[in-house]
Amino acid sequence: MSGPGHLLYRLFPGQQLPLIMGILNVTPDSFSDGNQFVERGKAVAQAFRMIEEGADIIDVGGESTRPGSLGVDAAIEMDRVIPVIEEIRRNSNFPISVDTSKATVADEAIKAGADIVNDVYALQHDPLMAATLARHPDTGVILMHMQGTPADMQNRPVYSDVILEISEFFRHRIDFCQRNGISSSRLFLDPGIGFGKLLNHNLVLLANHSSFHGLGLPLMIGASRKSFIDQIYPSSATERLAGSLAAVADIIDNSVAIIRVHDVKQHKQFVKVLRAIRSSRSA
């Protein structure tokens, strides 16, 4: 885990980890909640509902990255996310993340009030993304690992050693960021559960997430409602709350900085109760 100079501690001074990032998909086609919050008023209301339920960050996304998705134009994505970010910021100082891989969207989102850019391509999709983020030195950057693209990532992904290969990927991306004016004190790492991974890959990553601590940066884990849960216990996306909680049970120990979730209230309760039990055990 990074030291006190990291953006994590400036954005969230004194807060216990893990932080809970509430997912706000302003899309018609996301895998579990598509079309629920496309309308601007509903999206903003959902954001403040998640804040009331205990979210620490709201992650606003205007482009689905579910398996098989093809993406949308930047103009469409901006039309979906910018007014929502502006409205949240207009009514609060609450931390906001924007889930985008496009430089123009990231730039406008930061100007509208976003504090973090969450890029599933780890700044590899848009050649202008690094330069754009370099111009915003107070903005956090989440680098996610994905094998392939959302359109093809689940077509037989292969790893010889999933931990080793993702660690090497992160080293390269951290070096790229530093060489392009993006300090490591702004970076977060996400191993990309469900993004170009089979069931065994996801399980190994969850069980061995501490292997990434040697990189010295805070981790984010997003396992909420992912299809690997269905492979273990057949269930639709909206029926995977228990599996989502099980997926993060092993990381409620300050070893992960952020958990990215759909069900904020339930994850908040889970974290608080589990932490209370563990505290009593060691008392």
Secondary structure, DSSP 8 states (H G I E B T S, - for coil): ---TTSHHHHHSTT--SSEEEEEEE--S--TTTTTSS-SHHHHHHHHHHHHHHT-SEEEEESS--STT-----HHHHHHHHHHHHHHHHHH----EEEE---HHHHHHHHHHT--EEEETTTT-S-TTHHHHHHT-TT-EEEEE--SS-TTTTTSS---SSHHHHHHHHHHHHHHHHHHTT--GGGEEEE--TTSS--HHHHHHHHHTGGGGGGG-S-BEE--TT-HHHHHHS---GGG-HHHHHHHHGGGTTTT-SEEEES-HHHHHHHHHHHHHHHHHHH-
